Amino acid sequence: MIDLPELDARYLRAIGAAVVVVLIATHGAAYFIGRANGKSAATRDNATAAQRAYQGDIKRIDRDIKRGQQAGQRADASVQRVDRYFHQLDEDARHDPPAPADDCVLPDVRLQRWRTANAGPFASAATAQSDASAGHAAAAGERPHAGPGSEPP
C-alpha cells in the first residue's frame, strides 16, 4: 500500500478553496458561453424571421403591383374602346348630309344617333329601341309654329 503523508488542515482548506474556485470558474465560463451561444442563436432566429417577413412583404407587394398593372391595362382598354366608339360616331356625323330645311326636328336616323351617342358605348339595344319609340311620341307633341330658341310652355 501506498502511505500518504498526513495532510495539514490548512493545506486541505487551500485545496478545497482551489476546487471551489475552479468549479465556480468552469461553471461561470460554461454559463457565459451558453448565454453567448443563445444570444447568437436568438439573433440568427430573429434574422431568419425578419427575412421571412421581408420575403412575404415582397410577394404581397408584387401581387399588389401586378393587380394595379392589370387594373391600369383594363382602364386603358376601356378608354381606347370609348375613344374608338366616339371617333366612329364623329366620323358618321361628318359624312351625313345636312338636313334640308328642318331646323327644329331631327330626322329619326339623326335623333337615334344622337341618343346613341348620349347613351355611350355601354347602352343596351333595348334602351336604343325604347328611345327610338319615344322619339316618335316627342315629335308628335311639338308646336308647329315654334321658331328656333323658343321656350316650352
Secondary structure by P-SEA (a helix, b strand, c coil): ccccccccaaaaaaaaaaaaaaaaaaaaaaaaaaaaaaaaaaaaaaaaaaaaaaaaaaaaaaaaaaaaaaaaaaaaaaaaaaaaaaaaaaaaaaaccccccccccccaaaaaaaaaaaacccccaaaaaaaaaaaaaaaaacccccccccccc
